Amino acid sequence: MSASSTAAPPLRGARLPRQERRAQLLESALEVFVAQGYHSAAMDDIADRAGVSKPVLYQHFPSKLDLYVALLEAGRDRLISLVREALLSTTDNKLRVYAATDAYFAFVEESAGAFRLVFESDLTNVKQVRDLIDSANAEIASLISEVIAEDTGLSEPEAMLLGTGLAGAAQTAARHWLHEPGQLTRGDAAALVARLQWRGISGVPRHP
C-alpha cells in the first residue's frame, strides 16, 4: 500500500481538536511507515501526508521514534484486545482455539497494515521497540496459558510454553496467508490452522 493510495488529507491549516489531530497524524504516519519503512520515512513525508506543517507534527510527537512507538503501542494493544476477546467469547475450548487463531488472521487482514510494525518491524535493534514487541507476545502467551493451566493442571512454565507455541503458530500462519492472497479465504485458513492446533492441545489430559 502506498502512502498516496488513500483519501487526500484535510487542507493544510485546517484546525482540529487536539485528539482528532493526533489521530489523524497517527493514521498518516502509519501509511508512510508501512509504505516506506522506518528508516526511509521522513517527518516531512508524514507532515505532507497529514496536510500539516512540521512544527505542528512536532508539537504532538517530538521525534520520529516517538511517533513510531505510539503506533506500535496502538497495534500491540489492538492485537492483545482481539485475542483477549476471542478467549472470552466462549467456554468451549475447541471454539476458543479457533477464535484465538482467527484473531491473528483478523489482525493481519486489517487494511491499515499495523501488523507490519508488530510482526515485521525494521527497528527491532532499538530496545524500546523490541521490549514492546516482546511484551505483546508475552502477554498473549500468558492469556492463552491461563486457560491451558486451568483446564489441564499443568505448571505455569509448561502452560506458558504451550501458549507461546500456539500463539507463534497462529502468527506465522496468518502472515503467510496474507502474503499468498486468493488461495484461501480467511475463514478457511483460520479453521485449517485451528484444526491443527486443536488436535495438538486436545491431546493434553484435562485436569480432573
C-alpha positions as CSV (number, residue, x, y, z in Angstrom):
1,M,0.0,0.0,0.0
2,S,1.5,3.3,-1.0
3,A,1.1,6.5,1.1
4,S,-0.7,8.1,-1.8
5,S,-3.4,5.4,-2.3
6,T,-5.8,6.6,0.4
7,A,-8.1,9.6,0.6
8,A,-6.5,13.1,0.5
9,P,-5.7,14.7,3.8
10,P,-7.5,17.8,5.0
11,L,-6.4,21.1,3.7
12,R,-3.2,22.4,5.3
13,G,-4.0,24.7,8.2
14,A,-7.4,23.3,8.9
15,R,-7.9,23.4,12.7
16,L,-8.9,20.2,14.5
17,P,-9.3,19.4,18.2
18,R,-6.1,18.0,19.7
19,Q,-7.2,14.4,19.9
20,E,-8.6,14.4,16.4
21,R,-5.4,15.9,15.1
22,R,-3.3,13.3,16.9
23,A,-5.4,10.5,15.5
24,Q,-5.1,12.0,12.0
25,L,-1.3,12.3,12.4
26,L,-1.0,8.7,13.5
27,E,-3.1,7.5,10.6
28,S,-0.9,9.4,8.1
29,A,2.3,8.2,9.8
30,L,1.1,4.6,9.7
31,E,0.6,4.9,5.9
32,V,4.0,6.3,5.4
33,F,5.8,3.8,7.7
34,V,4.1,0.8,6.1
35,A,4.9,2.1,2.6
36,Q,8.5,3.2,3.2
37,G,9.7,1.5,6.4
38,Y,11.0,3.4,9.4
39,H,14.4,4.3,8.1
40,S,13.2,5.6,4.7
41,A,10.2,7.5,6.1
42,A,10.8,11.2,6.9
43,M,8.9,13.5,9.1
44,D,8.5,15.8,6.0
45,D,6.6,12.9,4.3
46,I,4.4,12.4,7.3
47,A,3.6,16.1,7.6
48,D,2.8,16.4,3.9
49,R,0.6,13.3,4.1
50,A,-1.3,14.7,7.0
51,G,-1.5,18.2,5.4
52,V,0.2,19.9,8.3
53,S,3.4,21.8,8.9
54,K,6.4,20.1,10.5
55,P,6.1,22.3,13.6
56,V,2.5,21.0,14.1
57,L,3.7,17.4,13.8
58,Y,6.5,18.0,16.3
59,Q,4.0,19.6,18.8
60,H,2.4,16.2,19.1
61,F,5.4,13.9,18.6
62,P,8.9,15.3,19.4
63,S,10.7,12.7,17.2
64,K,10.1,10.1,14.5
65,L,10.8,7.4,17.1
66,D,8.1,8.8,19.4
67,L,5.6,8.6,16.5
68,Y,6.6,5.1,15.6
69,V,6.4,3.9,19.2
70,A,2.9,5.4,19.6
71,L,1.8,3.5,16.5
72,L,3.5,0.3,17.8
73,E,1.7,0.6,21.1
74,A,-1.6,1.0,19.4
75,G,-1.0,-2.0,17.2
76,R,0.1,-4.1,20.2
77,D,-2.9,-3.1,22.2
78,R,-5.2,-4.0,19.3
79,L,-3.8,-7.4,18.9
80,I,-4.0,-8.2,22.6
81,S,-7.6,-7.0,22.7
82,L,-8.5,-9.2,19.8
83,V,-7.0,-12.3,21.4
84,R,-8.5,-11.5,24.8
85,E,-12.0,-11.1,23.3
86,A,-11.6,-14.3,21.4
87,L,-10.7,-16.3,24.6
88,L,-13.6,-14.8,26.5
89,S,-16.1,-15.4,23.6
90,T,-16.8,-19.0,24.6
91,T,-16.2,-21.7,27.2
92,D,-15.9,-24.4,24.5
93,N,-12.1,-24.9,24.2
94,K,-12.3,-26.1,20.6
95,L,-14.1,-22.9,19.7
96,R,-11.6,-20.9,21.8
97,V,-8.7,-22.3,19.7
98,Y,-10.5,-21.2,16.5
99,A,-11.4,-17.8,17.9
100,A,-7.9,-17.1,19.1
101,T,-6.3,-18.3,15.9
102,D,-8.7,-16.2,13.8
103,A,-7.8,-13.1,15.9
104,Y,-4.4,-13.2,14.3
105,F,-5.9,-13.5,10.8
106,A,-8.2,-10.6,11.6
107,F,-5.3,-8.5,12.8
108,V,-3.2,-9.0,9.7
109,E,-6.2,-8.6,7.4
110,E,-6.9,-5.1,8.7
111,S,-6.0,-2.8,5.8
112,A,-4.0,-0.2,7.6
113,G,-1.1,-2.7,7.9
114,A,-0.4,-2.1,11.6
115,F,0.6,-5.8,11.9
116,R,3.8,-4.9,10.0
117,L,5.0,-2.8,12.9
118,V,4.3,-5.5,15.4
119,F,5.5,-8.6,13.4
120,E,7.8,-7.2,10.8
121,S,9.4,-4.1,12.3
122,D,12.7,-2.9,10.9
123,L,13.6,-1.3,14.2
124,T,13.9,-4.3,16.5
125,N,17.5,-3.3,17.3
126,V,16.0,-0.4,19.4
127,K,15.4,-1.7,22.9
128,Q,12.2,0.3,23.4
129,V,10.7,-1.2,20.2
130,R,12.0,-4.7,21.0
131,D,10.6,-4.5,24.5
132,L,7.1,-3.5,23.2
133,I,7.0,-6.4,20.7
134,D,8.3,-8.9,23.3
135,S,5.7,-7.6,25.8
136,A,2.9,-8.2,23.3
137,N,4.0,-11.7,22.6
138,A,4.4,-12.5,26.3
139,E,1.0,-11.1,27.3
140,I,-0.8,-13.0,24.6
141,A,1.0,-16.2,25.6
142,S,0.1,-15.6,29.2
143,L,-3.6,-15.1,28.3
144,I,-3.6,-18.5,26.5
145,S,-1.5,-20.2,29.1
146,E,-4.0,-19.3,31.9
147,V,-6.8,-21.2,30.0
148,I,-4.5,-24.1,29.5
149,A,-3.3,-24.3,33.1
150,E,-6.9,-24.0,34.4
151,D,-8.1,-26.9,32.2
152,T,-5.1,-29.2,32.4
153,G,-3.4,-28.6,35.7
154,L,-0.1,-28.1,34.0
155,S,2.5,-26.0,35.8
156,E,2.9,-22.3,34.8
157,P,6.1,-22.9,32.8
158,E,4.5,-25.8,31.0
159,A,1.3,-23.9,30.2
160,M,3.3,-20.8,29.1
161,L,5.4,-22.9,26.7
162,L,2.3,-24.3,25.1
163,G,0.7,-20.8,25.0
164,T,3.7,-19.4,23.3
165,G,3.7,-22.2,20.8
166,L,0.1,-21.8,19.9
167,A,0.4,-18.0,19.5
168,G,3.6,-18.3,17.4
169,A,2.0,-20.8,15.0
170,A,-1.1,-18.6,14.6
171,Q,1.0,-15.5,13.9
172,T,3.3,-17.3,11.4
173,A,0.4,-18.9,9.5
174,A,-1.6,-15.6,9.4
175,R,1.3,-13.7,7.9
176,H,1.9,-16.4,5.3
177,W,-1.8,-16.4,4.4
178,L,-1.7,-12.6,3.9
179,H,1.3,-12.9,1.5
180,E,-0.4,-15.6,-0.5
181,P,-3.7,-13.8,-1.5
182,G,-6.6,-15.5,-3.2
183,Q,-5.7,-19.1,-2.3
184,L,-7.8,-19.5,0.9
185,T,-10.5,-17.3,2.5
186,R,-9.7,-16.0,5.9
187,G,-12.3,-18.3,7.5
188,D,-11.0,-21.4,5.7
189,A,-7.4,-20.6,6.5
190,A,-8.0,-19.9,10.2
191,A,-10.1,-23.0,10.5
192,L,-7.4,-25.1,8.9
193,V,-4.7,-23.8,11.3
194,A,-7.1,-24.1,14.3
195,R,-7.8,-27.7,13.5
196,L,-4.1,-28.5,13.6
197,Q,-3.8,-26.5,16.9
198,W,-6.7,-28.3,18.4
199,R,-5.5,-31.8,17.5
200,G,-2.3,-31.0,19.4
201,I,-3.7,-29.2,22.5
202,S,-6.7,-31.5,22.9
203,G,-4.2,-34.4,23.5
204,V,-3.1,-32.8,26.8
205,P,-5.2,-34.5,29.5
206,R,-7.7,-32.3,31.2
207,H,-7.5,-31.7,35.0
208,P,-9.8,-34.0,36.8
